[in-house]
């Protein structure tokens, strides 16, 4: 029987996660499939509760539902992007940080993904339009752009600094950072890293990272 994994979000039509994960399942010879489900906020709890009843093997959670799902399943995490059967909750949003030194991090944004990074990096300085603005990233070694802003350069980073830019396609902030000579991990790099970690949580099988990155148009 085919195992099914769902993506819960609103909207989700733009998501590249189905392409990435279905390529990964095929590469590992798994009879699994990944489907995107557009879930309105007022139906979210029903959708989460229905995953087990419908026999889903797991789920991803994307905007705007990460904070709400954490509350629905009673997680100790502030933000959840990966579910296993039984409502077991994880956040793999921060997988891009694995092996990366973060001595003076700055987080820009205050949504679900930003909450996951704040939880992992409690020492980080945090900027948002609802708290402190504009961001001061001059003394940061790693800057995480967790805003949805694509067309405006929100801040400048320079050589010796690393920008982790969560949206995809690449934002104006990331383009400017790359031109300036900073190290940039854009939204597709972030998606591949978190996707690989989610894949392994669901399947117990090592993720075919190279296949997943190629499915996203990376490393070609």
C-alpha positions in Angstrom: 0.0 0.0 0.0 1.3 3.4 -0.9 2.3 5.6 2.1 1.1 9.2 1.8 2.7 12.3 3.3 0.8 15.6 3.2 1.9 19.3 3.2 -0.5 21.5 5.1 -0.5 25.2 4.2 -2.4 28.1 2.8 -1.7 28.6 -0.1 0.5 25.6 -1.2 0.2 25.6 -5.0 3.6 27.3 -5.3 5.4 24.7 -3.1 8.3 22.7 -4.5 8.1 20.2 -1.7 6.1 17.7 -3.6 8.6 17.7 -6.5 11.5 17.3 -4.1 10.1 14.6 -1.9 8.6 12.5 -4.7 12.0 12.5 -6.4 13.5 11.4 -3.1 11.0 8.6 -2.6 11.6 7.3 -6.1 15.4 7.4 -5.6 15.1 5.2 -2.5 12.6 2.8 -4.2 9.9 3.7 -1.7 6.2 3.3 -2.5 5.5 6.7 -1.0 3.9 9.9 -2.3 3.8 13.5 -1.2 0.7 15.7 -1.7 0.1 19.4 -1.0 -3.2 20.2 0.7 -4.5 23.8 0.9 -6.0 24.1 4.4 -7.9 27.2 5.4 -7.0 28.3 9.0 -10.5 27.6 10.3 -10.2 24.0 9.2 -6.7 23.4 10.4 -7.5 21.5 13.6 -9.8 19.2 11.7 -7.1 18.5 9.1 -4.4 17.8 11.7 -6.7 15.5 13.7 -7.7 13.7 10.5 -4.2 12.8 9.4 -4.1 9.6 11.6 -7.7 8.7 10.8 -6.9 8.8 7.1 -3.7 6.8 7.5 -1.1 9.5 6.5 2.5 8.5 7.2 3.4 12.0 8.2 3.1 15.6 7.2 4.9 18.9 6.7 3.4 22.2 7.9 4.1 25.5 6.1 2.9 29.1 6.4 0.7 30.2 8.0 0.1 27.2 10.2 3.4 26.4 12.0 2.6 28.2 15.3 -1.0 26.9 15.3 -0.1 23.3 14.7 2.3 23.4 17.7 -0.6 24.5 19.8 -3.0 21.9 18.3 -0.7 18.9 19.0 0.4 20.3 22.4 4.1 20.4 21.4 6.7 22.0 23.6 8.1 23.5 20.5 6.9 27.0 19.5 6.7 26.1 15.9 6.2 22.8 14.1 6.9 21.9 10.5 7.0 18.1 10.6 4.5 15.6 12.0 4.7 11.9 12.5 1.8 9.6 13.1 0.2 10.1 16.5 0.8 13.8 16.5 4.5 13.5 17.2 5.9 17.0 16.3 9.3 18.2 15.1 10.8 21.3 13.6 13.3 20.8 10.8 13.3 24.4 9.7 16.7 25.0 11.3 18.5 22.1 9.7 20.4 24.5 7.5 22.4 25.5 10.6 23.8 22.1 11.1 27.6 22.5 11.3 27.5 26.3 11.0 29.0 28.4 13.7 26.6 31.0 15.1 28.3 33.1 17.7 26.4 36.4 17.0 23.2 35.5 15.1 20.5 37.9 14.1 16.9 36.9 13.2 14.8 39.2 11.1 11.1 38.3 11.2 8.5 37.0 13.7 6.5 34.2 12.0 6.5 30.5 12.4 9.9 29.8 10.9 11.4 32.7 12.8 10.1 31.1 16.0 11.9 27.8 15.2 15.2 29.7 14.8 14.6 31.7 18.0 14.0 28.5 19.9 17.3 27.1 18.7 19.2 30.3 19.0 17.9 32.0 22.2 20.9 34.4 22.3 20.0 35.8 18.9 19.0 39.4 18.4 15.6 39.6 16.8 14.1 42.3 14.7 10.6 42.7 13.3 8.4 45.6 12.3 6.3 44.9 15.4 9.3 45.2 17.8 12.5 46.8 16.6 13.1 48.2 13.1 15.2 48.6 11.0 17.5 45.6 11.6 21.0 46.2 12.7 23.1 43.3 11.3 26.5 45.0 11.3 27.9 42.8 14.1 26.3 39.5 13.2 28.1 36.5 11.9 24.9 34.8 10.7 21.7 36.7 9.7 18.5 34.8 9.2 15.9 36.5 7.0 12.6 34.9 8.0 10.4 37.6 6.5 8.2 37.1 3.4 9.6 40.3 1.8 11.0 39.5 -1.7 11.4 42.8 -3.6 13.0 45.2 -1.1 16.5 45.0 0.3 15.8 44.9 4.1 19.5 45.1 5.2 23.0 44.8 3.9 25.4 42.0 4.7 29.1 41.9 3.7 32.0 39.5 3.2 32.6 37.5 6.3 28.9 37.3 7.1 26.5 34.5 6.2 22.9 35.2 5.2 20.3 32.4 5.5 17.3 33.6 3.3 14.2 31.6 3.9 11.8 32.6 1.1 12.1 31.2 -2.4 12.8 32.2 -5.1 15.8 34.2 -3.9 14.9 37.7 -2.5 16.4 41.1 -3.3 18.1 41.0 0.1 19.9 37.7 -0.9 20.8 39.0 -4.3 22.4 42.1 -2.8 24.2 40.0 -0.3 25.6 37.7 -3.0 26.8 40.7 -5.0 28.5 42.1 -1.9 30.4 38.9 -1.4 28.6 37.5 1.6 28.0 33.7 1.9 24.3 33.1 1.0 22.1 30.1 1.6 18.8 30.9 -0.1 15.4 29.5 0.3 16.0 26.4 -1.8 19.1 25.5 0.2 16.9 25.8 3.3 14.1 23.7 1.8 16.5 20.9 0.8 18.1 20.8 4.3 14.8 20.7 6.2 13.3 18.3 3.6 16.1 15.9 4.1 15.7 15.8 7.8 11.9 15.4 7.5 12.4 12.6 5.0 14.5 10.7 7.5 12.1 11.2 10.3 9.2 9.8 8.3 11.0 6.9 6.6 13.9 5.9 8.8 16.0 5.9 5.5 18.9 8.2 4.7 17.8 11.0 2.6 19.1 11.2 -1.0 20.2 14.8 -0.5 21.8 15.1 -4.0 18.6 14.0 -5.7 16.5 16.4 -3.6 18.8 19.3 -4.4 18.7 18.5 -8.1 14.9 18.3 -8.0 15.0 21.9 -6.8 17.4 23.0 -9.6 20.4 23.1 -7.3 23.8 21.6 -8.0 23.0 21.1 -11.7 
